[in-house]
Amino acid sequence: MAKQFKRIEDDHLKFIEAQHMFFCGSAAAEGRVNISPKGMDSLRVLGSNRIIWRNLTGSGNETAGHLAQVNRMTLMWCGFEARPMIMRAYGSARTLHPRDADFAKLDALFDASPGARQIYDMTVDMLQTSCGYAVPFFDYAGERDVLAKWAQDKGPDGIETYWDTRNRTTIDSLPTHIISETDNA
C-alpha cells in the first residue's frame, strides 16, 4: 500500500543514501516523457523538502529542456538489494548551469568533474513509498568510469563544443539553454 509524506523523513533519507542509483522523470506539455537512470554520487538531500542532483554531460539533455517548459520533476529510487521499497519524490526544480551564480556553491558539494552540466535544485512537495515486492534483486558491482574519462579527455573546450553541437535541444527540439544567448552574440 502506497503512503504519502509531506517531507523527507529520517527513514527516507537512509533509504536514499543506501541506493547506488536513482531515476529522474520529466516531461514538457507535449512530446516525449523522459526517464533517465542516474548514479555516480550525483545527489544530495539538503533538507526535508530539498534535493539537488548534478547532471553530467551526456548524449541527451532532456530534463533541462523539459523544466524550461514545465517545472515538474519526479525522482525515483528502487530497493534492488535487501529492502523491498520504491520511493518517489515529486516536485519542482530550478535548473542551474555553470554560468549561474549558485552553481559553483552547489557543485562544490560533489567531487570535481569537468563534465558537470547542470545542477537541479528540487523542492519536494510530496514523497511516496510503495512496497517494491515485484522489484528484482540486483547486486551492485561498482561505478563505471567511462563518462568521467570521456569528459576528462574532452577537456573544458571540448565539453563546451559538445554542449553547443549535441546538447542545445531535446529530442523534441526544445531549447535546453545549455549555451546562453549572450554566448551566441
C-alpha positions, -999 to 999 in steps of 0.1 A, spaced: 0 0 0 14 34 -10 20 60 17 24 97 11 45 121 31 49 159 30 86 158 37 117 136 36 119 118 69 150 102 85 140 67 73 136 80 38 170 97 39 186 65 50 170 47 21 181 73 -4 217 72 9 218 34 6 209 35 -31 235 34 -58 212 49 -85 180 68 -89 158 77 -119 146 111 -130 114 117 -148 104 149 -166 81 160 -194 71 191 -213 35 199 -220 38 179 -253 63 155 -267 81 126 -251 83 118 -214 119 112 -203 131 88 -177 169 86 -170 189 65 -147 214 84 -126 244 74 -104 280 84 -98 274 101 -64 253 129 -80 226 135 -55 224 153 -21 195 158 2 198 193 16 167 194 38 134 178 45 120 192 12 151 199 -9 172 176 -31 199 187 -55 214 165 -82 242 172 -106 238 163 -142 269 153 -161 274 159 -198 260 131 -218 242 122 -250 208 138 -241 197 169 -222 160 163 -218 155 173 -182 168 209 -188 145 213 -219 115 199 -201 120 221 -169 123 252 -191 88 244 -204 70 228 -174 86 230 -140 80 195 -126 102 166 -118 99 131 -103 128 112 -87 125 75 -80 146 50 -61 142 12 -60 154 -11 -34 173 -36 -56 192 -51 -27 178 -60 8 149 -37 14 119 -40 -10 107 -4 -15 100 20 -42 102 57 -33 93 87 -54 99 124 -47 75 147 -66 81 184 -70 95 213 -90 131 222 -97 152 250 -110 180 244 -135 214 259 -127 241 260 -154 278 266 -147 273 303 -156 246 307 -129 255 323 -95 245 294 -73 261 267 -94 296 268 -80 285 267 -44 263 236 -50 287 219 -74 313 221 -46 292 196 -26 304 169 -51 338 157 -63 351 179 -91 340 169 -126 348 186 -159 315 173 -173 293 190 -148 265 204 -170 236 214 -147 225 211 -111 188 206 -105 176 222 -72 144 204 -64 117 214 -40 99 182 -29 62 187 -23 53 150 -18 72 118 -12 55 85 -18 67 50 -8 53 17 -20 62 -19 -14 86 -28 -42 78 -65 -38 80 -70 -76 114 -53 -80 140 -80 -86 173 -83 -67 204 -69 -83 239 -69 -69 259 -37 -71 293 -43 -88 307 -8 -88 307 25 -107 316 29 -144 344 53 -151 337 57 -188 318 91 -186 344 106 -163 373 95 -186 354 108 -216 349 142 -200 385 144 -189 397 136 -224 374 162 -240 386 190 -216 367 222 -210 368 234 -246 357 200 -259 329 198 -234 316 233 -244 318 223 -281 298 191 -273 272 212 -255 269 235 -285 266 207 -311 248 180 -292 230 194 -261 213 226 -272 179 209 -278 159 179 -266 149 151 -289 116 171 -294 137 202 -304 130 221 -271 158 245 -261 179 234 -231 196 268 -225 229 250 -221 245 278 -241 233 312 -230 220 337 -256 249 361 -247 274 333 -257 259 334 -292 261 372 -296 
